[in-house]
Amino acid sequence: MTVLSKDEILRNIKEGKIELTPFKIDNVGPTSIDLTLGNKFRVFRKVRKIFHITEDLNFEEVTKVIVVKNDDYLLLMPGELVHGITKEKIRLSEDLAGWIEGRSRFARIGLMIHVTAGLVQPCCNNKQVLEISNMSPMPIALYPGTKICQIVLERIEGNAKYEGRFKDQISP
């Protein structure tokens, strides 16, 4: 697999192999595209029972969706985890995959953008859910519209198509 440069990213956008909605050309960097934080979050309810990790788990049972006004923020306490979502909807062709990466400016204060699920599958057509965690000793305010992460795109050998559970997700 080969990481796409800015020129290759722009060429693939022009050819329709990469679609971002909304798209800002200023968000394209040397080897990635900055993605912004949407205003929907899935927060965890205070639950005291054991949550069993199985293939058929249902995280909706222990979470609820909230919407933050664009001029407001979500307060993330130390050790807390929320699901955020990108403002951008991403569509990739069968020969492209991507990786969500945090931004170093936020990592340096202890903000994690994804826990372990950073892969963006070929043929996705969705917004990316972010498992955002505060590893710092202080509360952090998350603002919708912040350039919160980036996607690094790679050309894969052959073609592949993801048909999984989250293929068309638009909400955290």
N, C-alpha and C positions, 0 to 999 in steps of 0.2 A: 504494500500500500504506500502511496505517496501523498504527502501533505500538499495541499494546493496553495500556491502563492496568490497574492492580491490579483495579479493579472489573470491567473487561471480562474479564480473565484468570479471575477467580473465577466470573463468569457463564458463561463458556465451559466451565469445569470442571464446573459444576453441570449444564449442558446436555449434557455428554458429548463436547464437541468437542475438549477437551484432557484427556488422562489421563496422570498421573504415578504410577508405582508404584515405591517408596513415595512418598507425598505428605505433606508437612508444610506446613500453612498459613503457619507462621512464615517459610518460605522465599520467600513471594511478596512482592516489593518493589513500588515505585511503577510500574515498567514492565518488570519481569523476574521470573524465578523462579531462585533460587539452586539449583545442582546440586552434588551431592557426588561426591567421587572414590571409585570402586570399588576393589576390592583385586586386580584382575587387570591385569597390564601385559604389553605385548609389547616385549621388549628386543632390541636389535640384536646379532647375533653379530659377532665380529671377523672381517671379511672383507677380503681384499686384492684380490679381482678387481673388475673394472669391473662396475657394475650398470647395465644398459641401461634407460632410461626409454622404454617402449613401451606401447601400449594394453593389451597382454596381460601386463604385468608381474605378478610374483608375489612380493609382499613377504614372504610366509611363508618363502620360501627363505633369507632372511638374518636372520630373527628367531625368537624363541621366546617362548612365554607363560610367565610366572611368576605365582605367587599370593603376596601379602604378607599375613601375619596382621594382623587388625584392630588389634592393639596394637603393631604394628611399623611400619617405614617402608622406602621404597625410596630409596636414595641416588642422586641425579642429579648427575653431575659437570658442571663447566663445559663448554659446547658440546655436551653429550650430548642426544640425542632419544630419547624412549620413547613408546609408545602407551599411554595410560590409557583408562579407560572410566568413564562415569557410573554411579553406583549406581542412579539412576532410569531406568526404562524410560519412554519418551515415546511417546504416540500422538497425532497431530494429524489433524483432519478435512481434507477436500478444499479448504476455503477458508482454511486457516491455514498459515503457514510460520514458520520461526524462524531466529535467528542465535545461535550460541554466541559469547559474549564472555568474556574474562578478567576478573578482578577487579583493580582498581587497586592494592590493597594488595600483591598478588603481582607485578604488572607492575613496580612500583617497585624490586623487587630483581632484576629480570631474568628472571622466570618467564613464558614464553609458553605459553598453553593450547592454541592451535591454530596450525598453520603457515599454511595457506591454506584449509582446508576447514571453514568455520564455518557453512555453510548447512544447515538442517534442513528437509527437503522435506515438502510436504503428504502426508498419509496415511502418514507414517512410523509405525512401530510397533517401536521399537528403543531400545537404549541408545546414547548418543553416544560415539564414539571421539574421544579428545582427543590431538592430536599435541603432546606436552608437551616443551618445550625449555628448557634452562637457559642463558640468555645472560649470567649473572652471572659474576664471577671466583671464586666460592666454591661448594663443594658445597651442594646443597639436599636436605633430607629431605622426601619426599612421604608423607603419612599418609592411609590410607584413611579415608573419612568426613569429610574436610575439605571445606567449601564452596569448591570450586575454581574454579567458573565460573558463568555465568548464561545463561539463554536469554531472548532478546528475541523476542516473538511479534508477527507482523503478519498482518492480514487481507489476502488477495490478491484481485484483481479476477478474477471467474470461479472455476472450480474446476480443480484439477490433481491428478494422482496420480503419485507416484514409484514406479516398479517396478524400480529398479536393483539392482545387486549387493549393496548393504549395507542394503536395505530392512528386514530383520528381524534385524540383527546384535545379538548379546548378549555378544560377547567381542571384545577389542581385536585 
